[in-house]
Amino acid sequence: MQHKHLTPNLTLRRIALNSIDYDGCSVSFRPSTSFHRAGAAFAIAIALSFTALAQDSTRLRAPRPAFQGPIAERIRAADIADVGAAGAADPNTAQGPGPGPIGPGPGCNLFPAPPSVGTTVNLSYFGPPPSTTNRSLVGPVQLLNTGPVDVAKGTITIPLYLGHMKNGKNVWYILTDVDDSDVAASLGLNFSAKMTFMANAARTATLDQNGDLVFDKGTVDFSPVRSITPGPAGNEFPPTAAQPGAVGDKDYSPFVQIVNAGGVIYNAPIVAFGVNAVDINFPNGNVDYSKVHDQVVAIDPTNMTVTINLINGFSFGKPVWYLSMDTSIPLGAAIEHNTFAPLMAALHLGGDDTFSSPIERIFISTNGAHDCANPQRQGLSADLADGFRPNNVVGGIPTNALDYSPAWDAQLFEWTQDAINKGYRGQVREEFQILTFVQDGLITGPGGGKFGSSGFSINCTIVQRLD
């Protein structure tokens, strides 16, 4: 594993104070207005599908003992490094994605047990899960359908795209979500109607004569060394210091509006910037994170694919896997192992499902139970203590709601000391369960403050519903 060199970052130092408000105050911004799109929306889907140059992957049924249902084939590329293997001794200074979603105990592994548990027959006697007939029913569903999910390692391999800045610099990026349903169906992306209201927080691009994107603004520096200094044991969050491993300039957002293709808005996070293919050729892992996004497990610019770590979470009680690529404040980006994207701060927060709202909510515990062996484990203190992700709760996703957005309005919450003393603290898994506990006085905002938007957002694409 190649490690990053220490590089001063003046931009980060100027804006490092734009961190989470521990008193739970929310920040609001002016919402964007809707815009008219031309009939060229579908044409860009075809252009981008050709320029990806990705190998077509046939969908296969995963082995029954591991996962029931035809979610995708297992990737068996030679010697792909284990997620989070580097720097495992101290996950708070490790470069890269950190541990994957298949952790060492029930508090760090949400993968469902097979239905044969507790029966007198083996799994082969069970039929396919109901979700194969109706995606809203129980069972696994792959939602981002641009490439195969490796259920053994908790990763997804998707197309890698190459665009350019106006000055010719290379921009390596991925596509995950879009605000046009036809384009989404054509490319296998997630559709989000709410993304239509992201124009004020999106960089812009045009399609050139080759069907490649040329970006007007927005760059990312991947050379900083990610580092977090946790608080004292048992109260690791908030940390005393934090440095994200990738920093965008003031014009960077993962959201891109293509001005000569109907104004369609895509979620197109940058995974490498200003480098040539030879500089980022890590098809078998051992990625140089001074040049590549920390969530990348392997990147292959020859076959134009990238393998990305998946993260555990819940949506309306069901376990899910998602990507985490960008955050609007430095502290959040450091904890999330992703890119600090300043332009995301222009997203209007706090509106949830109202008109012109571009966001959906993500609920993040600050003081949940610790230890991967504990099935109740959850929260940021647990994350900073052991390096595994905090088991966040997201709102609506495709198949269970219509309000999905990859821009998640972070709502941090804290169990009251009285609730902890009475043994009420546990792992929450559903939005309205959390809201009810807030109403009942068991949960507040951080530091006992008012519950609500914490004033920042995270770019998280839903990939897989596990059940």
C-alpha positions in Angstrom: 0.0 0.0 0.0 1.4 3.4 -0.9 0.8 6.1 1.6 0.1 9.8 1.0 2.7 12.4 1.6 2.0 15.2 3.9 0.9 18.3 1.9 -0.2 21.6 3.4 -3.6 22.6 2.2 -4.3 26.3 2.6 -7.9 26.0 1.4 -8.7 23.5 4.1 -7.1 25.6 6.8 -9.3 28.6 5.8 -12.5 26.7 5.9 -11.8 24.0 8.6 -14.0 25.9 11.0 -17.0 25.0 8.8 -17.5 21.9 10.8 -20.5 20.3 12.6 -22.4 22.4 15.0 -22.3 20.3 18.3 -25.2 22.4 19.6 -27.5 21.0 16.9 -28.1 24.3 15.1 -29.3 23.9 11.5 -28.1 25.8 8.5 -30.4 26.6 5.6 -29.7 27.8 2.1 -31.9 29.2 -0.7 -33.4 26.4 -2.7 -32.8 26.0 -6.4 -35.5 26.5 -9.0 -36.7 23.9 -11.4 -35.7 24.1 -15.0 -36.9 23.0 -18.4 -35.0 20.0 -20.0 -34.8 19.4 -23.7 -35.4 16.2 -25.5 -31.7 15.5 -25.6 -31.8 13.9 -22.1 -32.0 10.4 -23.5 -29.2 11.0 -26.0 -26.7 11.6 -23.3 -27.4 8.3 -21.7 -26.5 6.5 -25.0 -23.3 8.7 -25.4 -22.1 8.0 -21.8 -22.9 4.3 -22.1 -20.5 4.0 -25.1 -17.7 6.1 -23.6 -17.6 4.1 -20.4 -15.8 1.3 -22.3 -16.7 -1.0 -19.4 -16.9 -4.8 -19.9 -20.4 -6.2 -19.9 -21.1 -8.3 -16.8 -23.7 -11.1 -17.0 -25.9 -11.3 -14.0 -25.7 -14.6 -12.2 -27.4 -16.1 -9.1 -25.2 -15.7 -6.1 -24.4 -19.0 -4.3 -27.4 -19.9 -2.2 -25.6 -20.5 1.1 -24.4 -16.9 1.0 -27.2 -14.9 -0.4 -30.6 -15.9 -1.8 -31.6 -14.1 -5.0 -30.1 -13.0 -8.3 -28.4 -9.8 -7.0 -25.3 -10.1 -9.1 -22.2 -12.2 -9.8 -19.4 -12.3 -7.3 -16.3 -10.6 -8.4 -13.3 -12.9 -8.3 -10.6 -10.6 -9.8 -7.2 -11.9 -8.9 -5.8 -10.8 -5.6 -8.1 -7.8 -5.0 -6.9 -6.4 -1.6 -9.2 -6.8 1.4 -11.0 -3.6 2.1 -9.3 -1.6 4.8 -6.3 -3.9 5.1 -3.8 -1.1 5.1 -3.3 0.8 8.4 -5.7 -1.5 10.2 -3.9 -1.0 13.5 -5.2 2.6 13.7 -8.3 3.1 11.5 -8.4 6.8 12.3 -5.1 7.4 10.5 -5.5 4.7 7.8 -5.8 5.8 4.2 -8.4 4.1 2.1 -12.0 3.0 2.8 -11.5 1.4 6.2 -13.1 -1.9 7.1 -15.8 -3.2 4.7 -19.4 -4.1 5.7 -18.7 -7.8 6.4 -17.4 -7.2 10.0 -16.4 -9.6 12.8 -19.7 -9.6 14.7 -23.4 -8.7 14.5 -22.7 -5.0 15.4 -20.5 -4.7 12.3 -22.2 -7.1 9.8 -25.8 -6.6 8.8 -25.9 -9.4 6.3 -29.1 -11.4 6.8 -29.2 -15.1 7.8 -30.6 -17.6 5.3 -34.3 -18.5 5.8 -33.3 -22.1 6.5 -32.1 -21.2 9.9 -34.3 -23.0 12.5 -35.9 -25.3 10.0 -35.5 -29.0 9.3 -34.6 -28.6 5.6 -31.6 -27.0 3.8 -31.7 -23.8 1.8 -32.1 -25.6 -1.6 -35.7 -26.4 -0.7 -36.7 -22.7 -0.5 -38.0 -20.9 -3.5 -36.6 -17.5 -4.7 -37.3 -14.5 -2.4 -40.5 -12.6 -3.1 -38.4 -9.6 -4.2 -37.6 -11.4 -7.4 -41.3 -11.0 -8.3 -42.0 -7.6 -6.7 -39.1 -5.5 -5.7 -41.1 -3.9 -2.9 -41.5 -7.3 -1.2 -39.0 -8.9 1.2 -35.7 -10.1 -0.1 -32.6 -8.7 -1.7 -32.7 -6.1 -4.4 -29.8 -4.5 -6.2 -30.7 -0.9 -6.9 -27.6 0.5 -8.6 -27.4 -1.7 -11.6 -24.3 -0.5 -13.4 -22.1 -3.5 -12.3 -21.9 -6.5 -10.1 -21.9 -6.6 -6.3 -19.4 -8.9 -4.6 -21.4 -10.1 -1.6 -18.4 -11.8 0.0 -16.4 -8.6 0.2 -19.1 -5.9 0.2 -17.9 -4.0 -2.9 -19.4 -3.0 -6.2 -17.5 -2.8 -9.5 -18.9 -0.1 -11.9 -17.8 1.8 -15.0 -15.0 4.4 -14.8 -15.5 7.5 -17.0 -12.8 9.9 -18.3 -13.7 13.5 -18.9 -11.6 16.7 -18.9 -11.4 20.2 -17.6 -11.4 23.1 -20.1 -7.6 23.2 -19.7 -7.3 19.6 -20.7 -6.7 18.0 -17.2 -8.1 14.5 -16.8 -11.2 14.0 -14.7 -11.8 10.4 -13.7 -15.4 10.0 -12.4 -18.3 7.6 -11.9 -22.1 7.9 -12.5 -24.5 6.7 -9.8 -27.8 8.8 -9.8 -29.7 11.0 -12.2 -32.8 13.2 -12.2 -34.2 11.7 -15.5 -36.0 8.4 -15.2 -35.4 7.3 -18.8 -31.7 7.9 -18.5 -31.7 6.0 -15.2 -33.4 3.0 -16.7 -31.0 3.1 -19.7 -27.8 3.2 -17.7 -28.8 1.3 -14.6 -28.5 4.4 -12.4 -30.8 5.3 -9.5 -33.5 7.8 -10.4 -34.0 10.7 -8.1 -36.7 13.3 -8.8 -35.3 15.5 -6.1 -32.0 16.0 -7.9 -33.9 18.4 -10.3 -33.6 21.0 -7.4 -29.8 20.7 -7.1 -28.8 23.1 -9.9 -27.5 25.7 -7.4 -25.1 23.1 -5.9 -24.0 21.5 -9.1 -20.9 22.1 -11.3 -21.6 22.3 -15.0 -20.3 20.4 -18.0 -20.8 20.1 -21.7 -20.6 17.1 -24.1 -17.9 17.4 -26.7 -17.9 15.9 -30.2 -16.7 12.6 -28.9 -19.4 12.3 -26.3 -17.0 13.1 -23.4 -17.7 15.5 -20.7 -15.8 18.8 -20.4 -16.2 20.3 -17.0 -16.2 24.1 -16.4 -15.1 24.1 -12.8 -14.5 21.9 -9.8 -11.2 20.2 -8.9 -10.2 17.7 -6.2 -6.8 17.3 -4.4 -6.4 13.7 -3.3 -2.9 14.2 -1.7 -3.9 15.2 1.9 -3.4 12.5 4.5 -6.6 11.5 6.2 -6.4 11.7 10.0 -8.7 11.8 13.0 -7.9 12.2 16.7 -10.8 10.7 18.6 -12.0 12.1 21.9 -11.5 10.1 25.2 -12.6 6.4 25.4 -16.4 6.1 25.5 -16.8 9.6 24.1 -14.7 9.3 20.9 -17.1 11.7 19.1 -16.6 14.6 18.7 -12.9 14.1 17.7 -10.4 16.7 18.8 -8.9 17.0 15.3 -9.8 15.8 11.8 -8.3 16.1 8.3 -10.1 14.7 5.2 -8.1 12.7 2.7 -9.5 14.5 -0.3 -10.3 18.2 -0.6 -12.3 19.8 -3.4 -11.9 23.5 -4.4 -14.7 26.0 -3.8 -16.4 25.0 -7.0 -16.4 21.2 -6.5 -19.6 19.3 -6.0 -20.3 15.7 -7.1 -23.5 16.8 -8.8 -23.1 17.9 -12.5 -25.6 19.6 -14.8 -24.9 18.9 -18.5 -25.9 22.1 -20.2 -26.1 20.9 -23.8 -28.0 17.8 -23.0 -31.3 18.9 -21.6 -29.9 20.2 -18.3 -30.0 16.8 -16.8 -28.3 16.5 -13.4 -26.1 13.6 -12.6 -24.3 12.4 -9.5 -20.8 12.1 -10.9 -18.2 12.0 -8.0 -14.6 12.4 -9.0 -12.4 9.4 -8.1 -9.1 10.7 -9.5 -8.0 14.1 -10.9 -5.2 15.5 -13.0 -3.5 12.1 -13.5 -2.9 9.7 -16.4 -4.1 6.1 -16.7 -0.6 4.8 -15.8 -0.7 6.7 -12.5 -3.8 5.0 -11.3 -3.5 1.5 -12.6 -4.4 -0.6 -9.6 -6.7 -3.3 -10.9 -5.8 -5.7 -8.1 -5.9 -3.3 -5.2 -2.9 -1.7 -3.3 -4.3 1.7 -4.4 -2.2 4.9 -4.0 -4.6 7.0 -2.1 -2.6 10.2 -2.7 -4.0 10.0 -6.3 -7.3 8.1 -5.8 -10.5 8.5 -3.7 -10.3 6.7 -0.3 -13.4 4.6 -1.0 -11.8 2.9 -4.0 -10.7 -0.7 -3.5 -9.4 -1.2 -7.0 -9.2 0.9 -10.2 -8.6 -0.4 -13.8 -8.2 2.4 -16.4 -7.5 -0.2 -19.0 -10.9 -1.9 -18.8 -12.4 1.3 -17.4 -13.8 -0.1 -14.1 -13.5 0.9 -10.5 -14.4 -1.2 -7.4 -15.8 0.7 -4.5 -16.4 -0.2 -0.8 -20.0 -0.5 0.4 -21.3 0.7 3.8 -23.8 -0.8 6.2 -27.0 1.1 7.0 -30.8 0.7 7.4 -33.8 2.1 5.5 -37.2 1.6 7.1 -36.0 -1.4 9.1 -34.2 -3.1 6.3 -30.4 -3.5 6.1 -28.9 -1.8 3.1 -25.5 -1.2 1.5 -24.6 2.3 0.1 -21.7 4.3 -1.2 -20.3 7.4 0.6 -18.4 9.7 -1.8 -18.6 13.3 -0.6 -19.5 15.5 2.3 -20.1 19.3 2.6 -17.9 19.8 5.7 -14.3 18.7 6.4 -15.1 16.9 9.6 -17.8 14.8 8.0 -15.5 14.0 5.0 -12.7 12.8 7.4 -15.1 10.5 9.3 -16.7 9.2 6.1 -13.4 8.5 4.3 -14.6 10.7 1.4 -14.1 14.0 -0.4 -14.8 17.4 1.2 -17.0 19.1 -1.4 -17.6 22.8 -0.5 -20.2 23.5 -3.2 -22.5 20.9 -1.6 -23.0 23.5 1.1 -25.4 25.3 -1.3 -27.9 22.5 -1.0 -31.1 23.6 0.8 -31.3 21.6 4.0 -34.2 21.0 6.4 -37.0 20.7 3.9 -37.1 16.9 3.7 -40.0 16.0 1.3 -41.4 19.5 0.7 -41.5 21.3 -2.7 -38.1 22.1 -4.1 -36.2 20.1 -1.5 -33.2 18.3 -3.0 -32.4 16.1 0.0 -33.5 13.1 2.0 -32.5 12.6 5.6 -29.8 10.4 7.2 -29.9 9.8 11.0 -26.6 9.4 12.7 -26.2 8.4 16.3 -23.4 10.1 18.3 -23.3 8.0 21.4 -24.7 4.5 20.6 -23.4 1.2 22.0 -19.9 0.1 21.1 -18.2 -3.2 20.1 -18.7 -5.3 17.0 -19.8 -8.2 19.2 -22.8 -6.2 20.4 -25.8 -6.4 18.1 -26.9 -3.0 19.4 -23.7 -1.2 18.2 -24.3 2.1 16.4 -23.0 5.6 16.1 -20.0 7.8 15.6 -18.3 7.1 18.9 -18.4 3.4 18.0 -17.0 4.2 14.5 -14.1 6.2 15.9 -13.4 3.5 18.5 -13.1 0.4 16.2 -13.0 1.8 12.6 -16.2 0.1 11.4 -19.0 2.2 10.1 -21.8 3.6 12.4 -24.9 1.7 11.0 -26.7 4.9 10.0 -30.4 5.1 9.2 -31.4 6.6 5.9 -34.9 7.7 4.8 -36.6 6.6 1.6 -34.9 4.6 -1.1 -36.3 3.1 -4.3 -38.6 0.2 -3.6 -39.9 1.6 -0.3 -40.5 5.3 -1.0 -40.6 7.9 -3.8 -38.5 10.5 -2.1 -35.0 9.1 -2.6 -32.1 11.5 -3.0 -28.3 10.8 -2.9 -27.9 14.1 -1.0 -28.5 13.2 2.6 -29.3 15.9 5.1 -27.4 14.7 8.2 -29.4 14.7 11.4 -27.2 13.8 14.3 -28.9 12.5 17.5 -27.9 11.7 21.0 -29.4 9.3 23.5 -30.2 11.1 26.8 -28.3 10.0 29.9 -31.6 9.1 31.5 -32.4 6.8 28.6 -29.0 5.2 28.9 -29.3 4.8 32.6 -32.7 3.0 32.2 -31.2 0.6 29.6 -33.3 2.0 26.7 -30.4 2.8 24.4 -30.3 0.4 21.4 -29.8 0.1 17.7 -32.5 2.0 15.9 -33.3 1.1 12.3 -36.2 3.1 11.0 -36.8 6.9 10.5 -40.2 7.1 12.3 -38.9 5.0 15.2 -36.2 7.7 15.7 -38.7 10.6 15.4 -41.0 8.9 17.9 -38.1 8.6 20.4 -37.3 12.3 19.9 -40.9 13.0 20.6 -40.8 10.8 23.7 -37.6 12.6 25.0 -35.3 9.6 24.7 -33.3 11.2 21.9 -32.1 14.8 21.4 -29.7 16.7 19.1 -26.0 16.6 20.1 -25.3 18.0 23.5 -28.9 17.9 24.5 -29.8 20.5 21.8 -32.8 20.6 19.5 -33.1 17.7 17.1 -33.0 18.5 13.4 -30.6 19.2 10.5 -27.0 19.4 11.7 -26.2 21.8 8.8 -24.3 19.5 6.4 -25.0 16.9 3.8 -23.4 13.6 2.6 -23.4 12.2 -0.9 -24.5 8.6 -0.4 -25.8 6.4 -3.3 -28.0 3.5 -2.4 -26.6 0.3 -3.9 -28.3 -2.8 -2.4 -31.2 -3.6 -0.2 -30.1 -6.7 1.6 -33.6 -7.9 2.7 
